[in-house]
Structure formats: C-alpha cells, structure tokens
Amino acid sequence: MLRDATNGIVLVPLRADDATTMRDLLVTNWRFLEPWMPQRDESWFDVEARRADLEYEAAEHDAGAGYHFAVALHNRIVGRIDLSNVVRRVWQNATLGYWIAEADGGRGYATAAVRLITNFAFGTAGLHRLQAAVMPRNAASLRVLEKAGFRREGLAARYLRINGAWEDHVLMAITLEEWTERGR
C-alpha cells in the first residue's frame, strides 16, 4: 500500500476481489471516461470479465511486468492507476495510465496518485523511465502530469485507437534523474 499523507490518497494493488467494485465504478463513470478510452462492447462490463482481467493483472504485478493499483480515499475506490508495458533490460521503462471518478475529480487525487506511483516506480519497481500518452484536448490530464514533474517529449500522430478513432497523443515522460533532482 502506498499512502499520500497530504490528502489521504492510498494506492492498493488491485485484486480479483475488486471486480464488482471496479465494474460498478466503470459503469457509473463510463460517459465521463469514454472519450479517453478504447471502445468497449457490453461484455467488457461483465463482472467475470473484470475478474479475469484483474487476475491477469495481479499475476503481472507479482512478476514485475505491470503494476495495477486502485486509488482509494477513506477505504473507497475513486479510480485506478497503472504501470503497464514494463520493459526491463536496457530500457527499464513503463507506460503510465490513470483515471479518477468524475465525482472525485478536481481535488488533486490524480496528481497525488501519479506522484505516489512515480515514487514506487523509481524505488520499489527499480524503473528508470516512465512515459504517458495524453490526447492534446485532455487538458486536465496534461496538467496532472506537469504538476507531477513530467515533461513533454512531442506529439505522436494517430498514436492510439481511442473510442473508435486513431488519436494524436502528447508524449510525456520523466526519468529517475529528473525525479531525484526534484527531491521527490
């Protein structure tokens, strides 16, 4: 468990037992999240589908191939944050992704979660670099990453297929050296 003493945010590794809670949170927030997510059919919202994904992600976590956390506040899950596509050897890199429920947005929880997972990535996980890709019109997410110390690396044209369309993304990154210089 990773804790932010300032605002009470806690990152807890996701488990298969979280399937119903995560599915319910996704269903409640889908219209809010949909512009930023891949297209999903109805089967993706099935509790057993969520459980299977969480079991796979727990195995990734145990193997150091991915790290998947619930973002919690006062024992209530308000979002999730992930380090995916972990590559070891000479790169020591991961892709950062996150979201916070609409009702809990704008309170600094995403920024706190990004800072916590960045500290985890460069400490416990032994990574050297994190990167995130954000659609240029997602100003809130870009601001979260900037506040957490990430820098813009450039624009990737038609980078990811989001909500049925190939979308450009701003690439943001931070390295261990940059994180250490900031005294995090």
C-alpha positions, 0 to 999 in steps of 0.5 A, spaced: 500 500 500 502 506 498 499 512 502 499 520 500 499 523 507 497 530 504 490 528 502 489 521 504 490 518 497 492 510 498 494 506 492 492 498 493 494 493 488 488 491 485 485 484 486 480 479 483 476 481 489 475 488 486 471 486 480 464 488 482 467 494 485 471 496 479 465 494 474 460 498 478 465 504 478 466 503 470 459 503 469 457 509 473 463 513 470 463 510 463 460 517 459 465 521 463 471 516 461 469 514 454 472 519 450 479 517 453 478 510 452 478 504 447 471 502 445 468 497 449 462 492 447 457 490 453 461 484 455 467 488 457 462 490 463 461 483 465 463 482 472 467 475 470 470 479 465 473 484 470 475 478 474 479 475 469 482 481 467 484 483 474 487 476 475 491 477 469 493 483 472 495 481 479 499 475 476 503 481 472 504 485 478 507 479 482 512 478 476 514 485 475 511 486 468 505 491 470 503 494 476 495 495 477 493 499 483 486 502 485 486 509 488 482 509 494 480 515 499 477 513 506 477 505 504 473 507 497 475 506 490 475 513 486 479 510 480 485 506 478 492 507 476 497 503 472 504 501 470 503 497 464 508 495 458 514 494 463 520 493 459 526 491 463 533 490 460 536 496 457 530 500 457 527 499 464 521 503 462 513 503 463 507 506 460 503 510 465 495 510 465 490 513 470 483 515 471 479 518 477 471 518 478 468 524 475 465 525 482 472 525 485 475 529 480 478 536 481 481 535 488 488 533 486 487 525 487 490 524 480 496 528 481 497 525 488 496 518 485 501 519 479 506 522 484 505 516 489 506 511 483 512 515 480 515 514 487 514 506 487 516 506 480 523 509 481 524 505 488 520 499 489 519 497 481 527 499 480 524 503 473 528 508 470 523 511 465 516 512 465 512 515 459 504 517 458 500 518 452 495 524 453 490 526 447 492 534 446 484 536 448 485 532 455 487 538 458 486 536 465 490 530 464 496 534 461 496 538 467 496 532 472 502 530 469 506 537 469 504 538 476 507 531 477 514 533 474 513 530 467 515 533 461 513 533 454 517 529 449 512 531 442 506 529 439 505 522 436 500 522 430 494 517 430 498 514 436 492 510 439 485 507 437 481 511 442 473 510 442 473 508 435 478 513 432 486 513 431 488 519 436 494 524 436 497 523 443 502 528 447 508 524 449 510 525 456 515 522 460 520 523 466 526 519 468 529 517 475 534 523 474 529 528 473 525 525 479 531 525 484 533 532 482 526 534 484 527 531 491 521 527 490 
